[in-house]
């Protein structure tokens, strides 16, 4: 495996782990982001710049997220 390919795989693995952790912690607060995923297009860049796609949610979920973030910001 080339160095560039290894870097891309490592970046994707890190992003997938972050997605899993984020989904877990959000789930513990009652928040589910149905479109939470790794953006597959961005991990093919040179160098890899993998992005986590938070996706879309309904207004109720947005309000829950706002409340959790406001409590955490205090």
N, C-alpha and C positions, 0 to 999 in steps of 0.2 A: 504494500500500500504506500502510495506517495505521501510526502509530508503534507501537501495541500489537501489531499483526500482525507488524511487522518485529522487535520484541523477542522475540516467540514463536518466529519462524523462527530468529533468531540464537541463542536459547537452545537450541533443538533441534539446530541445527548444531553448537554447542559440545559438547552431550552426545553426539552421534553421533561426533564426533572423539575425545572422551574414551573412548568405548566401543572405538573402533578402536585407539587407543593402548594401552589396557589389555589388549585381546585380543592385541595384538602382543607386548607385554612378557611377559605370562603365557605365551604360546605359546613364547617363547624359553626359558622355564624348564620346559617340558613340561606346562604346566597349561592346560586348556581348560574354560571355564565355558560350557556349552552354551546357557544361557538368558540370557547377557549381552546386554542391549539397553537402548534408551531406553524408559522407561515412558510410553506414549502418552497416558495419562490425565492425567499431571501437567503436560504442557506446555500444556494448555488453561486453566490457572488464571490468575487476574489478581492480581498480575503473574505471568508464567510462572515456575514453580518446577520445572524439569525434573529428574527423578530418573533415575539410571542403575540399572537392575535387574540385580543381580548374579546373581540366580536361584538355582537349586538345583544341587547337584553330589553325586556319590557320596562315600563316606567316603575312598576312595583319593585323590581329587582334593582333598578338604579337608585331608588329611594332607600332601600335596605343598605346598599353599598355606601351611599352618602352618610347614613347614620353611623355605620361602623367606622368609617374614616373620620368622621367628626369626633367620635368618642376617642379614637386612637390619637388624634391630633391634640387633645387636651393635656 
